[in-house]
Amino acid sequence: MTGIAGLSADGLLLNPTAVQAKAALTAAMSAAHDAQAVLVLHLLAHGTGQQRDPADPVRHLVCVWDTVADAIDDEPESCGWNPYGDIKRWNDPGTVDT
């Protein structure tokens, strides 16, 4: 994989911030789309599940370099990365992540 302009070098993305992780995922999905290829994503990380309302699905937030210890959302104050929400929004830009 090539690096993200201004954010990373070529190759594996190690210890990214939430912005770097999101940019790398978006770039990889765009490259696979443009090449009409299947994207296989391997993510080695830890995270936490959050469910604000029992009726809502559990959101899995990945801990990245700038995430607080107990991330509760993907807003700037927590910086939990929600790759599943990013993939949903990329496939359907009108999607609202709950």
N, CA and C atoms as an extended XYZ file, in Angstrom:
294
Properties=species:S:1:pos:R:3:atomname:S:1:resname:S:1:resid:I:1 pbc="F F F"
N         0.838       -1.171        0.000 N   MET     1
C         0.000        0.000        0.000 CA  MET     1
C         0.886        1.239        0.000 C   MET     1
N         0.464        2.235       -0.719 N   THR     2
C         1.199        3.493       -0.692 CA  THR     2
C         0.743        4.297        0.513 C   THR     2
N         1.577        5.210        0.936 N   GLY     3
C         1.270        6.019        2.108 CA  GLY     3
C         0.170        7.036        1.840 C   GLY     3
N        -0.263        7.670        2.888 N   ILE     4
C        -1.270        8.717        2.807 CA  ILE     4
C        -0.518       10.045        2.769 C   ILE     4
N        -0.717       10.808        1.734 N   ALA     5
C         0.026       12.053        1.525 CA  ALA     5
C         0.028       12.915        2.785 C   ALA     5
N         1.219       13.207        3.273 N   GLY     6
C         1.374       14.064        4.437 CA  GLY     6
C         1.106       13.406        5.774 C   GLY     6
N         0.677       12.129        5.761 N   LEU     7
C         0.331       11.473        7.021 CA  LEU     7
C         1.161       10.238        7.336 C   LEU     7
N         1.621        9.515        6.311 N   SER     8
C         2.350        8.279        6.585 CA  SER     8
C         3.266        7.925        5.422 C   SER     8
N         4.215        7.027        5.716 N   ALA     9
C         5.087        6.493        4.678 CA  ALA     9
C         4.390        5.301        4.028 C   ALA     9
N         5.012        4.738        2.983 N   ASP    10
C         4.459        3.553        2.341 CA  ASP    10
C         4.520        2.358        3.298 C   ASP    10
N         3.612        1.408        3.102 N   GLY    11
C         3.634        0.174        3.879 CA  GLY    11
C         2.575        0.157        4.964 C   GLY    11
N         2.831       -0.660        5.985 N   LEU    12
C         1.878       -0.804        7.085 CA  LEU    12
C         1.716        0.500        7.848 C   LEU    12
N         0.527        0.710        8.329 N   LEU    13
C         0.244        1.892        9.135 CA  LEU    13
C         0.329        1.469       10.597 C   LEU    13
N         1.372        1.929       11.289 N   LEU    14
C         1.608        1.540       12.682 CA  LEU    14
C         1.264        2.686       13.619 C   LEU    14
N         0.513        2.375       14.660 N   ASN    15
C         0.134        3.355       15.680 CA  ASN    15
C        -0.458        4.639       15.097 C   ASN    15
N        -1.490        4.509       14.259 N   PRO    16
C        -2.061        5.713       13.647 CA  PRO    16
C        -2.942        6.490       14.619 C   PRO    16
N        -3.131        7.746       14.317 N   THR    17
C        -4.159        8.532       14.998 CA  THR    17
C        -5.493        8.197       14.331 C   THR    17
N        -6.572        8.694       14.894 N   ALA    18
C        -7.886        8.453       14.291 CA  ALA    18
C        -7.950        9.042       12.876 C   ALA    18
N        -7.373       10.211       12.677 N   VAL    19
C        -7.382       10.855       11.353 CA  VAL    19
C        -6.591       10.012       10.357 C   VAL    19
N        -5.425        9.514       10.760 N   GLN    20
C        -4.601        8.690        9.863 CA  GLN    20
C        -5.299        7.381        9.528 C   GLN    20
N        -5.899        6.740       10.518 N   ALA    21
C        -6.583        5.465       10.281 CA  ALA    21
C        -7.751        5.647        9.315 C   ALA    21
N        -8.535        6.685        9.538 N   LYS    22
C        -9.685        6.953        8.660 CA  LYS    22
C        -9.218        7.272        7.242 C   LYS    22
N        -8.160        8.087        7.115 N   ALA    23
C        -7.636        8.442        5.791 CA  ALA    23
C        -7.093        7.213        5.069 C   ALA    23
N        -6.408        6.338        5.801 N   ALA    24
C        -5.857        5.125        5.191 CA  ALA    24
C        -6.968        4.201        4.717 C   ALA    24
N        -8.012        4.028        5.527 N   LEU    25
C        -9.130        3.173        5.134 CA  LEU    25
C        -9.841        3.752        3.912 C   LEU    25
N       -10.078        5.048        3.917 N   THR    26
C       -10.734        5.697        2.778 CA  THR    26
C        -9.906        5.549        1.507 C   THR    26
N        -8.584        5.748        1.610 N   ALA    27
C        -7.698        5.615        0.448 CA  ALA    27
C        -7.694        4.179       -0.071 C   ALA    27
N        -7.668        3.213        0.840 N   ALA    28
C        -7.668        1.806        0.427 CA  ALA    28
C        -8.981        1.431       -0.256 C   ALA    28
N       -10.108        1.900        0.289 N   MET    29
C       -11.401        1.600       -0.339 CA  MET    29
C       -11.505        2.264       -1.709 C   MET    29
N       -11.018        3.486       -1.820 N   SER    30
C       -11.054        4.186       -3.117 CA  SER    30
C       -10.175        3.484       -4.147 C   SER    30
N        -8.979        3.060       -3.726 N   ALA    31
C        -8.073        2.369       -4.651 CA  ALA    31
C        -8.678        1.047       -5.113 C   ALA    31
N        -9.279        0.294       -4.199 N   ALA    32
C        -9.913       -0.975       -4.570 CA  ALA    32
C       -11.094       -0.724       -5.505 C   ALA    32
N       -11.869        0.303       -5.217 N   HIS    33
C       -13.009        0.638       -6.074 CA  HIS    33
C       -12.538        0.995       -7.485 C   HIS    33
N       -11.517        1.860       -7.565 N   ASP    34
C       -11.004        2.289       -8.870 CA  ASP    34
C       -10.432        1.124       -9.669 C   ASP    34
N        -9.818        0.164       -8.981 N   ALA    35
C        -9.224       -1.002       -9.647 CA  ALA    35
C       -10.234       -2.132       -9.837 C   ALA    35
N       -11.460       -1.919       -9.378 N   GLN    36
C       -12.502       -2.950       -9.400 CA  GLN    36
C       -11.976       -4.234       -8.761 C   GLN    36
N       -11.353       -4.069       -7.597 N   ALA    37
C       -10.736       -5.185       -6.883 CA  ALA    37
C       -11.419       -5.386       -5.532 C   ALA    37
N       -11.202       -6.543       -4.965 N   VAL    38
C       -11.680       -6.852       -3.625 CA  VAL    38
C       -10.655       -6.315       -2.630 C   VAL    38
N       -11.115       -5.634       -1.621 N   LEU    39
C       -10.231       -5.134       -0.567 CA  LEU    39
C       -10.318       -6.082        0.616 C   LEU    39
N        -9.179       -6.629        1.012 N   VAL    40
C        -9.106       -7.464        2.210 CA  VAL    40
C        -8.417       -6.623        3.270 C   VAL    40
N        -9.118       -6.357        4.341 N   LEU    41
C        -8.614       -5.501        5.404 CA  LEU    41
C        -8.284       -6.339        6.627 C   LEU    41
N        -7.064       -6.234        7.093 N   HIS    42
C        -6.656       -6.894        8.332 CA  HIS    42
C        -6.358       -5.806        9.340 C   HIS    42
N        -7.026       -5.856       10.461 N   LEU    43
C        -6.865       -4.845       11.484 CA  LEU    43
C        -6.505       -5.543       12.790 C   LEU    43
N        -5.342       -5.240       13.294 N   LEU    44
C        -4.895       -5.800       14.564 CA  LEU    44
C        -4.930       -4.661       15.572 C   LEU    44
N        -5.909       -4.692       16.456 N   ALA    45
C        -6.100       -3.583       17.386 CA  ALA    45
C        -6.969       -4.047       18.551 C   ALA    45
N        -7.124       -3.198       19.521 N   HIS    46
C        -8.086       -3.451       20.579 CA  HIS    46
C        -9.065       -2.291       20.598 C   HIS    46
N       -10.176       -2.519       21.242 N   GLY    47
C       -11.198       -1.490       21.259 CA  GLY    47
C       -12.225       -1.778       22.319 C   GLY    47
N       -13.360       -1.152       22.179 N   THR    48
C       -14.422       -1.291       23.162 CA  THR    48
C       -15.772       -1.241       22.456 C   THR    48
N       -16.744       -1.895       23.035 N   GLY    49
C       -18.099       -1.841       22.507 CA  GLY    49
C       -18.901       -0.815       23.281 C   GLY    49
N       -19.676       -0.010       22.592 N   GLN    50
C       -20.504        1.014       23.226 CA  GLN    50
C       -21.931        0.878       22.734 C   GLN    50
N       -22.867        1.013       23.653 N   GLN    51
C       -24.284        0.934       23.318 CA  GLN    51
C       -25.024        1.930       24.205 C   GLN    51
N       -25.297        3.099       23.660 N   ARG    52
C       -25.948        4.152       24.462 CA  ARG    52
C       -27.365        3.799       24.836 C   ARG    52
N       -28.058        3.138       23.932 N   ASP    53
C       -29.445        2.749       24.158 CA  ASP    53
C       -29.535        1.252       23.903 C   ASP    53
N       -30.162        0.485       24.800 N   PRO    54
C       -30.265       -0.970       24.595 CA  PRO    54
C       -30.933       -1.358       23.274 C   PRO    54
N       -31.719       -0.459       22.696 N   ALA    55
C       -32.376       -0.747       21.424 CA  ALA    55
C       -31.438       -0.557       20.238 C   ALA    55
N       -30.334        0.159       20.445 N   ASP    56
C       -29.381        0.413       19.372 CA  ASP    56
C       -28.389       -0.738       19.249 C   ASP    56
N       -27.817       -0.924       18.041 N   PRO    57
C       -26.770       -1.946       17.907 CA  PRO    57
C       -25.501       -1.502       18.637 C   PRO    57
N       -24.699       -2.460       19.037 N   VAL    58
C       -23.432       -2.145       19.686 CA  VAL    58
C       -22.484       -1.557       18.658 C   VAL    58
N       -21.827       -0.468       19.015 N   ARG    59
C       -20.806        0.147       18.160 CA  ARG    59
C       -19.456       -0.298       18.673 C   ARG    59
N       -18.592       -0.727       17.788 N   HIS    60
C       -17.256       -1.164       18.169 CA  HIS    60
C       -16.271       -0.054       17.818 C   HIS    60
N       -15.680        0.536       18.849 N   LEU    61
C       -14.727        1.622       18.660 CA  LEU    61
C       -13.319        1.092       18.831 C   LEU    61
N       -12.487        1.299       17.843 N   VAL    62
C       -11.101        0.844       17.870 CA  VAL    62
C       -10.248        1.918       18.545 C   VAL    62
N        -9.382        1.495       19.447 N   CYS    63
C        -8.463        2.423       20.104 CA  CYS    63
C        -7.285        2.688       19.165 C   CYS    63
N        -7.029        3.942       18.906 N   VAL    64
C        -5.893        4.359       18.080 CA  VAL    64
C        -4.994        5.251       18.933 C   VAL    64
N        -3.930        5.778       18.327 N   TRP    65
C        -2.903        6.495       19.079 CA  TRP    65
C        -3.456        7.615       19.958 C   TRP    65
N        -4.450        8.342       19.472 N   ASP    66
C        -4.956        9.497       20.222 CA  ASP    66
C        -6.294        9.253       20.913 C   ASP    66
N        -6.663        7.988       21.106 N   THR    67
C        -7.912        7.651       21.781 CA  THR    67
C        -7.738        7.769       23.293 C   THR    67
N        -8.750        8.267       23.976 N   VAL    68
C        -8.716        8.280       25.439 CA  VAL    68
C        -8.894        6.844       25.945 C   VAL    68
N        -8.595        6.613       27.211 N   ALA    69
C        -8.618        5.258       27.774 CA  ALA    69
C        -9.969        4.568       27.605 C   ALA    69
N       -11.061        5.274       27.833 N   ASP    70
C       -12.401        4.688       27.736 CA  ASP    70
C       -13.233        5.472       26.728 C   ASP    70
N       -12.956        5.244       25.458 N   ALA    71
C       -13.680        5.965       24.407 CA  ALA    71
C       -15.155        5.618       24.438 C   ALA    71
N       -16.009        6.638       24.317 N   ILE    72
C       -17.448        6.390       24.299 CA  ILE    72
C       -18.063        6.711       22.944 C   ILE    72
N       -17.301        7.397       22.076 N   ASP    73
C       -17.798        7.716       20.747 CA  ASP    73
C       -16.618        8.073       19.850 C   ASP    73
N       -16.928        8.480       18.620 N   ASP    74
C       -15.861        8.845       17.690 CA  ASP    74
C       -15.747       10.361       17.531 C   ASP    74
N       -16.269       11.093       18.502 N   GLU    75
C       -16.141       12.544       18.514 CA  GLU    75
C       -14.722       12.932       18.944 C   GLU    75
N       -14.295       14.167       18.670 N   PRO    76
C       -12.915       14.573       18.958 CA  PRO    76
C       -12.454       14.370       20.395 C   PRO    76
N       -13.356       14.496       21.371 N   GLU    77
C       -12.911       14.355       22.754 CA  GLU    77
C       -12.570       12.912       23.137 C   GLU    77
N       -13.100       11.925       22.425 N   SER    78
C       -12.795       10.519       22.702 CA  SER    78
C       -11.829        9.930       21.679 C   SER    78
N       -12.005       10.299       20.428 N   CYS    79
C       -11.175        9.808       19.326 CA  CYS    79
C       -11.241        8.301       19.142 C   CYS    79
N       -12.312        7.663       19.578 N   GLY    80
C       -12.482        6.250       19.247 CA  GLY    80
C       -12.727        6.154       17.747 C   GLY    80
N       -12.052        5.227       17.076 N   TRP    81
C       -12.220        5.108       15.627 CA  TRP    81
C       -13.276        4.055       15.344 C   TRP    81
N       -14.249        4.387       14.534 N   ASN    82
C       -15.338        3.488       14.174 CA  ASN    82
C       -15.197        3.100       12.701 C   ASN    82
N       -14.344        2.098       12.394 N   PRO    83
C       -14.148        1.736       10.982 CA  PRO    83
C       -15.414        1.216       10.327 C   PRO    83
N       -16.276        0.557       11.095 N   TYR    84
C       -17.525        0.032       10.529 CA  TYR    84
C       -18.414        1.183       10.059 C   TYR    84
N       -18.493        2.248       10.849 N   GLY    85
C       -19.261        3.426       10.449 CA  GLY    85
C       -18.662        4.104        9.235 C   GLY    85
N       -17.310        4.163        9.177 N   ASP    86
C       -16.648        4.766        8.016 CA  ASP    86
C       -16.948        3.980        6.748 C   ASP    86
N       -16.946        2.653        6.838 N   ILE    87
C       -17.246        1.809        5.671 CA  ILE    87
C       -18.697        2.019        5.240 C   ILE    87
N       -19.622        2.062        6.212 N   LYS    88
C       -21.029        2.306        5.885 CA  LYS    88
C       -21.207        3.650        5.183 C   LYS    88
N       -20.573        4.692        5.734 N   ARG    89
C       -20.713        6.028        5.139 CA  ARG    89
C       -20.065        6.099        3.761 C   ARG    89
N       -18.976        5.368        3.539 N   TRP    90
C       -18.311        5.378        2.234 CA  TRP    90
C       -19.213        4.716        1.190 C   TRP    90
N       -19.851        3.624        1.576 N   ASN    91
C       -20.738        2.909        0.651 CA  ASN    91
C       -22.055        3.636        0.428 C   ASN    91
N       -22.517        4.359        1.441 N   ASP    92
C       -23.780        5.103        1.339 CA  ASP    92
C       -23.597        6.430        2.072 C   ASP    92
N       -23.156        7.469        1.349 N   PRO    93
C       -22.841        8.745        1.991 CA  PRO    93
C       -24.002        9.351        2.801 C   PRO    93
N       -25.220        8.927        2.562 N   GLY    94
C       -26.354        9.453        3.318 CA  GLY    94
C       -26.588        8.729        4.630 C   GLY    94
N       -25.779        7.707        4.925 N   THR    95
C       -25.957        6.921        6.139 CA  THR    95
C       -25.623        7.738        7.371 C   THR    95
N       -26.483        7.637        8.371 N   VAL    96
C       -26.209        8.248        9.669 CA  VAL    96
C       -25.846        7.118       10.608 C   VAL    96
N       -24.662        7.196       11.192 N   ASP    97
C       -24.178        6.153       12.094 CA  ASP    97
C       -24.802        6.341       13.464 C   ASP    97
N       -25.373        5.265       14.012 N   THR    98
C       -25.961        5.344       15.352 CA  THR    98
C       -25.045        4.723       16.361 C   THR    98
